[in-house]
Amino acid sequence: MDEKKIQRINELARKAKSPDGLTEEECRERTLLRQEYIASVKMNLVGQLENTYIVDESGHKTKLKKKRGGPQQ
């Protein structure tokens, strides 16, 4: 997610706290931007975990394995 979109999320958050609040269109925009942001964070985390290894006491590296079943919601 680029910096402009993150700035827009922050602008909308500030406006939501103001006395004027958000319009319906801005609420929809905020929801979409938040979903995109969360998806981006999840994707980055998965990428990081795919390149993570566990090192045991004897120095052997073991790549993390993906758990079955997926995330709980």
The first five atom37 places (N, CA, C, CB, O) and aatype in JSON, in Angstrom:
{
  "aatype": [12, 3, 6, 11, 11, 9, 5, 1, 9, 2, 6, 10, 0, 1, 11, 0, 11, 15, 14, 3, 7, 10, 16, 6, 6, 6, 4, 1, 6, 1, 16, 10, 10, 1, 5, 6, 18, 9, 0, 15, 19, 11, 12, 2, 10, 19, 7, 5, 10, 6, 2, 16, 18, 9, 19, 3, 6, 15, 7, 8, 11, 16, 11, 10, 11, 11, 11, 1, 7, 7, 14, 5, 5],
  "atom_mask": [
    [1, 1, 1, 1, 1],
    [1, 1, 1, 1, 1],
    [1, 1, 1, 1, 1],
    [1, 1, 1, 1, 1],
    [1, 1, 1, 1, 1],
    [1, 1, 1, 1, 1],
    [1, 1, 1, 1, 1],
    [1, 1, 1, 1, 1],
    [1, 1, 1, 1, 1],
    [1, 1, 1, 1, 1],
    [1, 1, 1, 1, 1],
    [1, 1, 1, 1, 1],
    [1, 1, 1, 1, 1],
    [1, 1, 1, 1, 1],
    [1, 1, 1, 1, 1],
    [1, 1, 1, 1, 1],
    [1, 1, 1, 1, 1],
    [1, 1, 1, 1, 1],
    [1, 1, 1, 1, 1],
    [1, 1, 1, 1, 1],
    [1, 1, 1, 0, 1],
    [1, 1, 1, 1, 1],
    [1, 1, 1, 1, 1],
    [1, 1, 1, 1, 1],
    [1, 1, 1, 1, 1],
    [1, 1, 1, 1, 1],
    [1, 1, 1, 1, 1],
    [1, 1, 1, 1, 1],
    [1, 1, 1, 1, 1],
    [1, 1, 1, 1, 1],
    [1, 1, 1, 1, 1],
    [1, 1, 1, 1, 1],
    [1, 1, 1, 1, 1],
    [1, 1, 1, 1, 1],
    [1, 1, 1, 1, 1],
    [1, 1, 1, 1, 1],
    [1, 1, 1, 1, 1],
    [1, 1, 1, 1, 1],
    [1, 1, 1, 1, 1],
    [1, 1, 1, 1, 1],
    [1, 1, 1, 1, 1],
    [1, 1, 1, 1, 1],
    [1, 1, 1, 1, 1],
    [1, 1, 1, 1, 1],
    [1, 1, 1, 1, 1],
    [1, 1, 1, 1, 1],
    [1, 1, 1, 0, 1],
    [1, 1, 1, 1, 1],
    [1, 1, 1, 1, 1],
    [1, 1, 1, 1, 1],
    [1, 1, 1, 1, 1],
    [1, 1, 1, 1, 1],
    [1, 1, 1, 1, 1],
    [1, 1, 1, 1, 1],
    [1, 1, 1, 1, 1],
    [1, 1, 1, 1, 1],
    [1, 1, 1, 1, 1],
    [1, 1, 1, 1, 1],
    [1, 1, 1, 0, 1],
    [1, 1, 1, 1, 1],
    [1, 1, 1, 1, 1],
    [1, 1, 1, 1, 1],
    [1, 1, 1, 1, 1],
    [1, 1, 1, 1, 1],
    [1, 1, 1, 1, 1],
    [1, 1, 1, 1, 1],
    [1, 1, 1, 1, 1],
    [1, 1, 1, 1, 1],
    [1, 1, 1, 0, 1],
    [1, 1, 1, 0, 1],
    [1, 1, 1, 1, 1],
    [1, 1, 1, 1, 1],
    [1, 1, 1, 1, 1]
  ],
  "atom_positions": [
    [[0.85, -1.17, 0.0], [0.0, 0.0, 0.0], [0.9, 1.23, 0.0], [-0.97, 0.0, 1.22], [1.86, 1.31, 0.76]],
    [[0.57, 2.18, -0.85], [1.43, 3.35, -0.96], [1.11, 4.39, 0.13], [1.28, 3.98, -2.34], [0.08, 4.34, 0.8]],
    [[2.03, 5.32, 0.28], [1.95, 6.33, 1.35], [0.73, 7.24, 1.19], [3.23, 7.17, 1.36], [0.16, 7.68, 2.19]],
    [[0.34, 7.53, -0.05], [-0.83, 8.4, -0.26], [-2.1, 7.8, 0.31], [-1.01, 8.68, -1.76], [-2.94, 8.5, 0.88]],
    [[-2.25, 6.49, 0.15], [-3.45, 5.82, 0.67], [-3.44, 5.8, 2.2], [-3.54, 4.39, 0.13], [-4.48, 5.96, 2.83]],
    [[-2.27, 5.59, 2.78], [-2.17, 5.61, 4.25], [-2.49, 7.0, 4.78], [-0.76, 5.17, 4.71], [-3.17, 7.14, 5.79]],
    [[-2.01, 8.02, 4.09], [-2.33, 9.4, 4.48], [-3.83, 9.65, 4.39], [-1.58, 10.41, 3.6], [-4.41, 10.32, 5.24]],
    [[-4.45, 9.11, 3.36], [-5.9, 9.28, 3.19], [-6.67, 8.59, 4.33], [-6.36, 8.72, 1.82], [-7.65, 9.13, 4.83]],
    [[-6.22, 7.41, 4.72], [-6.86, 6.71, 5.85], [-6.78, 7.6, 7.1], [-6.17, 5.33, 6.11], [-7.75, 7.73, 7.84]],
    [[-5.61, 8.2, 7.32], [-5.43, 9.06, 8.48], [-6.29, 10.31, 8.4], [-3.98, 9.45, 8.62], [-6.84, 10.76, 9.41]],
    [[-6.41, 10.89, 7.21], [-7.28, 12.06, 7.02], [-8.73, 11.72, 7.37], [-7.2, 12.58, 5.57], [-9.41, 12.47, 8.07]],
    [[-9.18, 10.58, 6.89], [-10.56, 10.15, 7.15], [-10.77, 9.86, 8.63], [-10.9, 8.91, 6.31], [-11.85, 10.13, 9.17]],
    [[-9.76, 9.32, 9.29], [-9.87, 9.04, 10.72], [-10.0, 10.34, 11.5], [-8.65, 8.24, 11.22], [-10.81, 10.43, 12.42]],
    [[-9.21, 11.34, 11.14], [-9.31, 12.64, 11.81], [-10.67, 13.29, 11.56], [-8.19, 13.58, 11.33], [-11.27, 13.85, 12.48]],
    [[-11.14, 13.2, 10.32], [-12.42, 13.8, 9.99], [-13.57, 13.09, 10.71], [-12.64, 13.76, 8.47], [-14.54, 13.74, 11.11]],
    [[-13.46, 11.78, 10.87], [-14.5, 11.02, 11.56], [-14.64, 11.47, 13.01], [-14.2, 9.51, 11.5], [-15.73, 11.43, 13.58]],
    [[-13.53, 11.89, 13.61], [-13.55, 12.35, 15.0], [-14.02, 13.79, 15.13], [-12.16, 12.21, 15.59], [-14.35, 14.24, 16.23]],
    [[-14.06, 14.52, 14.02], [-14.48, 15.93, 14.07], [-15.99, 16.02, 14.21], [-14.01, 16.67, 12.79], [-16.7, 15.03, 13.98]],
    [[-16.5, 17.17, 14.58], [-17.95, 17.34, 14.73], [-18.73, 17.1, 13.43], [-18.25, 18.73, 15.24], [-19.89, 16.68, 13.47]],
    [[-18.09, 17.36, 12.29], [-18.77, 17.18, 11.0], [-18.95, 15.71, 10.65], [-18.0, 17.87, 9.9], [-19.95, 15.33, 10.02]],
    [[-17.99, 14.88, 11.04], [-18.07, 13.45, 10.73], [-17.81, 13.17, 9.26], [0.0, 0.0, 0.0], [-17.32, 14.02, 8.52]],
    [[-18.13, 11.95, 8.86], [-17.9, 11.51, 7.48], [-19.21, 11.4, 6.72], [-17.17, 10.16, 7.46], [-20.26, 11.12, 7.3]],
    [[-19.13, 11.63, 5.41], [-20.29, 11.4, 4.56], [-20.37, 9.9, 4.3], [-20.19, 12.21, 3.23], [-19.44, 9.16, 4.62]],
    [[-21.48, 9.46, 3.72], [-21.62, 8.03, 3.39], [-20.53, 7.58, 2.42], [-23.0, 7.75, 2.79], [-19.98, 6.49, 2.56]],
    [[-20.24, 8.42, 1.45], [-19.21, 8.09, 0.47], [-17.84, 7.95, 1.14], [-19.15, 9.16, -0.65], [-17.07, 7.05, 0.81]],
    [[-17.53, 8.84, 2.06], [-16.26, 8.77, 2.78], [-16.19, 7.54, 3.68], [-16.06, 10.04, 3.61], [-15.13, 6.94, 3.84]],
    [[-17.32, 7.16, 4.25], [-17.36, 5.93, 5.07], [-17.05, 4.7, 4.21], [-18.74, 5.77, 5.75], [-16.31, 3.81, 4.62]],
    [[-17.62, 4.66, 3.02], [-17.35, 3.55, 2.1], [-15.87, 3.54, 1.7], [-18.25, 3.65, 0.84], [-15.23, 2.49, 1.67]],
    [[-15.35, 4.73, 1.38], [-13.94, 4.85, 1.0], [-13.04, 4.37, 2.14], [-13.6, 6.31, 0.61], [-12.07, 3.64, 1.92]],
    [[-13.36, 4.79, 3.36], [-12.57, 4.4, 4.53], [-12.59, 2.88, 4.7], [-13.09, 5.1, 5.8], [-11.56, 2.27, 4.97]],
    [[-13.76, 2.28, 4.55], [-13.89, 0.83, 4.69], [-13.03, 0.1, 3.66], [-15.35, 0.4, 4.54], [-12.32, -0.85, 3.99]],
    [[-13.08, 0.55, 2.41], [-12.28, -0.09, 1.35], [-10.79, 0.08, 1.6], [-12.65, 0.5, -0.02], [-10.02, -0.86, 1.42]],
    [[-10.38, 1.28, 2.02], [-8.97, 1.53, 2.29], [-8.48, 0.69, 3.47], [-8.73, 3.02, 2.56], [-7.37, 0.16, 3.44]],
    [[-9.31, 0.56, 4.49], [-8.94, -0.27, 5.64], [-8.78, -1.72, 5.23], [-9.99, -0.15, 6.76], [-7.82, -2.38, 5.65]],
    [[-9.69, -2.23, 4.41], [-9.6, -3.62, 3.95], [-8.33, -3.84, 3.14], [-10.84, -4.0, 3.11], [-7.65, -4.86, 3.28]],
    [[-8.01, -2.87, 2.29], [-6.79, -2.97, 1.48], [-5.55, -2.95, 2.37], [-6.73, -1.82, 0.46], [-4.59, -3.69, 2.14]],
    [[-5.57, -2.09, 3.4], [-4.45, -1.99, 4.33], [-4.25, -3.31, 5.08], [-4.68, -0.83, 5.32], [-3.12, -3.79, 5.21]],
    [[-5.32, -3.88, 5.58], [-5.24, -5.14, 6.32], [-4.71, -6.25, 5.42], [-6.62, -5.52, 6.9], [-3.88, -7.05, 5.84]],
    [[-5.19, -6.31, 4.18], [-4.72, -7.32, 3.24], [-3.22, -7.15, 2.98], [-5.5, -7.24, 1.91], [-2.49, -8.14, 2.88]],
    [[-2.77, -5.92, 2.88], [-1.35, -5.63, 2.65], [-0.5, -6.09, 3.83], [-1.14, -4.13, 2.39], [0.56, -6.68, 3.64]],
    [[-0.97, -5.8, 5.05], [-0.23, -6.21, 6.24], [-0.15, -7.72, 6.32], [-0.89, -5.65, 7.52], [0.91, -8.27, 6.62]],
    [[-1.26, -8.4, 6.05], [-1.27, -9.87, 6.08], [-0.31, -10.45, 5.05], [-2.7, -10.39, 5.83], [0.42, -11.4, 5.34]],
    [[-0.3, -9.87, 3.84], [0.57, -10.36, 2.78], [2.04, -10.19, 3.17], [0.27, -9.61, 1.47], [2.85, -11.09, 2.94]],
    [[2.37, -9.05, 3.77], [3.74, -8.83, 4.21], [4.14, -9.8, 5.31], [3.92, -7.39, 4.7], [5.27, -10.3, 5.32]],
    [[3.24, -10.08, 6.23], [3.52, -11.01, 7.31], [3.74, -12.42, 6.78], [2.38, -11.0, 8.34], [4.66, -13.11, 7.21]],
    [[2.9, -12.85, 5.86], [3.06, -14.18, 5.26], [4.4, -14.28, 4.55], [1.9, -14.48, 4.27], [5.09, -15.29, 4.66]],
    [[4.78, -13.24, 3.83], [6.07, -13.23, 3.14], [7.23, -13.35, 4.11], [0.0, 0.0, 0.0], [8.21, -14.04, 3.85]],
    [[7.11, -12.65, 5.24], [8.16, -12.71, 6.25], [8.22, -14.1, 6.88], [7.91, -11.64, 7.33], [9.31, -14.64, 7.1]],
    [[7.08, -14.68, 7.18], [7.05, -16.0, 7.8], [7.56, -17.09, 6.86], [5.64, -16.34, 8.26], [8.15, -18.08, 7.3]],
    [[7.34, -16.91, 5.56], [7.82, -17.89, 4.59], [9.34, -17.93, 4.53], [7.25, -17.58, 3.2], [9.92, -18.91, 4.06]],
    [[9.99, -16.87, 5.01], [11.45, -16.81, 5.01], [12.02, -16.9, 6.43], [11.93, -15.52, 4.34], [13.13, -16.42, 6.69]],
    [[11.28, -17.52, 7.34], [11.71, -17.66, 8.73], [12.12, -19.1, 9.0], [10.59, -17.22, 9.69], [11.44, -20.04, 8.6]],
    [[13.23, -19.24, 9.7], [13.74, -20.55, 10.06], [13.89, -20.63, 11.58], [15.08, -20.84, 9.36], [14.18, -19.62, 12.24]],
    [[13.7, -21.82, 12.13], [13.93, -22.1, 13.54], [15.29, -22.79, 13.63], [12.78, -22.99, 14.16], [15.56, -23.75, 12.9]],
    [[16.14, -22.31, 14.52], [17.46, -22.93, 14.71], [17.45, -23.66, 16.06], [18.61, -21.85, 14.66], [17.2, -23.05, 17.1]],
    [[17.72, -24.97, 16.04], [17.72, -25.74, 17.29], [19.07, -25.61, 18.0], [17.4, -27.24, 17.01], [19.97, -24.91, 17.52]],
    [[19.21, -26.3, 19.14], [20.42, -26.2, 19.96], [21.68, -26.63, 19.22], [20.26, -27.03, 21.21], [22.76, -26.1, 19.47]],
    [[21.54, -27.59, 18.31], [22.71, -28.08, 17.58], [23.01, -27.27, 16.32], [22.49, -29.53, 17.2], [23.96, -27.58, 15.6]],
    [[22.21, -26.24, 16.06], [22.48, -25.36, 14.93], [21.78, -25.72, 13.64], [0.0, 0.0, 0.0], [22.02, -25.1, 12.62]],
    [[20.91, -26.73, 13.67], [20.17, -27.12, 12.47], [19.01, -26.16, 12.22], [19.65, -28.57, 12.59], [18.25, -25.83, 13.13]],
    [[18.9, -25.74, 10.99], [17.82, -24.83, 10.61], [16.63, -25.62, 10.09], [18.3, -23.81, 9.53], [16.79, -26.57, 9.32]],
    [[15.44, -25.23, 10.52], [14.2, -25.85, 10.05], [13.26, -24.74, 9.6], [13.54, -26.74, 11.17], [12.96, -23.81, 10.36]],
    [[12.81, -24.85, 8.38], [11.9, -23.85, 7.85], [10.53, -24.0, 8.52], [11.77, -23.98, 6.3], [10.06, -25.12, 8.75]],
    [[9.89, -22.88, 8.82], [8.54, -22.93, 9.39], [7.6, -23.57, 8.37], [8.03, -21.5, 9.78], [7.71, -23.35, 7.17]],
    [[6.67, -24.36, 8.89], [5.68, -25.0, 8.02], [4.34, -24.32, 8.22], [5.58, -26.52, 8.31], [4.01, -23.86, 9.31]],
    [[3.59, -24.28, 7.15], [2.26, -23.68, 7.19], [1.31, -24.61, 7.95], [1.73, -23.39, 5.75], [1.29, -25.82, 7.71]],
    [[0.54, -24.05, 8.86], [-0.43, -24.84, 9.6], [-1.64, -25.14, 8.72], [-0.87, -24.12, 10.88], [-1.98, -24.36, 7.83]],
    [[-2.26, -26.25, 8.97], [-3.47, -26.61, 8.23], [-4.67, -25.87, 8.81], [-3.72, -28.14, 8.28], [-4.67, -25.5, 9.98]],
    [[-5.67, -25.65, 8.0], [-6.92, -25.07, 8.49], [-7.03, -23.57, 8.32], [0.0, 0.0, 0.0], [-8.14, -23.05, 8.25]],
    [[-5.94, -22.86, 8.25], [-5.98, -21.42, 8.05], [-6.35, -20.67, 9.31], [0.0, 0.0, 0.0], [-6.56, -21.27, 10.37]],
    [[-6.42, -19.35, 9.2], [-6.68, -18.51, 10.37], [-8.12, -18.6, 10.86], [-6.36, -17.08, 10.06], [-9.04, -18.8, 10.07]],
    [[-8.29, -18.45, 12.14], [-9.63, -18.41, 12.76], [-10.16, -17.0, 12.66], [-9.6, -18.89, 14.25], [-9.4, -16.05, 12.84]],
    [[-11.45, -16.85, 12.37], [-12.01, -15.5, 12.28], [-13.15, -15.35, 13.19], [-12.43, -15.19, 10.89], [-13.75, -14.27, 13.25]]
  ]
}
